[in-house]
Structures are given as structure tokens and as C-alpha cells.
């Protein structure tokens, strides 16, 4: 019994050694297969060529987009200069996604992977994701309309909902707005319903000046007219205008003046007007000048 057991172990060990030798021989034969290495080299060269060609195509496409969205180009697409940057960036990102997707399919084809079932499965998965992420789809669609209908662009000052500030970025899913104190608000495009754009048309700075009812209104108006005639500001379009008496009360008379200025500069112009009028009244010996909060609106 002991001899037969030893004989069984010997046969098992020989069988294991034979299998291991056969495995090593197959690996060695594979490594020595010149045809296999030539085929692998051809596949590798084709993949490298695909990557190089995709890089060249992407560079060419980006240059074409830059050419058509260039401010100085006579052939540029018919969009306003202030949104060229946004449209160009969107087109480049879209082209990059498309080129990368085609490259992935070509590389998978080099490994003899059947693409038909893969694409069909991806379509089903995409449809399921679309039904499950309706808010995301809504954000993307709204982002397209915001960009191509030119609701607002990067650099514009807008107000939507409870947020007001400068547009930092417009993406397909969300928009970033930086308010005047520096905070960044990220707003999903699908939630942007009503938008007020302060950077499109010229704005109107409105300044109210209150003088005492006992003072001479004519003298006060002449002082204000003198300030308006010599008032100079790079943001002002034309000459500020004194409209006249806005309101009368038992204690004071309110004079109103307006100045047409560049988009979203009415606050700065109003502050300068207030400072100049204050100085003029002090020089004229009328320290009872009071500046009231002015309403600032957009013209157009």
C-alpha cells in the first residue's frame, strides 16, 4: 500500500511538471512567433497614427474655429463681439468630444472588437440616463439656447432671481456669476428663467439734488448747470442734462438731472456727479445741499 501511494504521488508530480512544461513551451512559442509580433507592431503603429491624426485634426479644427470667431476676421460668424469668446470655447469643446469619441471607436476596432452591439448598448444606456436625469437634460438644452440666442455672455453684468453679478463662465450645465463682493454663485441653467442684462444697452444715471426751500431755486439750477456743462467722464455719452424740479415740499426742493452713460456704469457716474455738485454748492456758499438716492435704469 505504501509503495502504490508513493507511485501515485510520482505520477501526479510528473503530470504537473508536464502541464507546467507545456504552458512554458506555449509562452515561449508565442514569444518566438514572428508573425504575431509583426501583427502587434502593425496594430501599434496604426493606433499611433490614429492618435497623431486626431491631434492634427483637432489643431486644424481649433484654428478654423478661431478664424471664424476672430473679431478682426471679415468671415467671422454673425455674433456680437462680446460673446465670441463663449461661442468659440463651446465649439472647441464640442469638437474635442466628437474627435475623442471617434478615436476611441477606431482604437477599439483595431482590437477586433465589434462596435455594433457596443453602440446599441450605449444608446440604450444613454436613453435610460436621459430619462433618469431630466433636470440635467434641461440644463444642457437651456445652456444651448442661452449661448446661441445671446441672452447674456461672459463679462456681462446680469441679475437672475436673487443673484446679481458678472458672468464668469457659461457652461452647458451651469453658469457662474461673481457678485461685486467676490462670491461666486453657480446656477444651473435650467433654473434661469428671468434675466436682466445690464451690459447690452446704454444706461441712464439719475441724480436728485435737494436744496432748501428758502434758497433761490434759480441760483441752485445755475450752479448745477455749470457743473453739468464742464463735467467730463469717459463713461458719459454726451452732456448730462438738468430736467428741472422733480418734487416740492415745505422744507426743500428736489432737482433732477440725468446722464446717458455706457452700459453698467451709471453707479460710478452718479457718484462722480454727486461729488462735483457737492463741491460746487460748497464753493457757492450753500452747504445745505443734500443728495438723495437716485434711481438708475437702463436706456433702450
Order of alpha helices (4+ residues) and beta strands (2+ residues): alpha-alpha-alpha-alpha-alpha-beta-beta-beta-beta-beta-beta-alpha-beta-beta-alpha-beta-beta
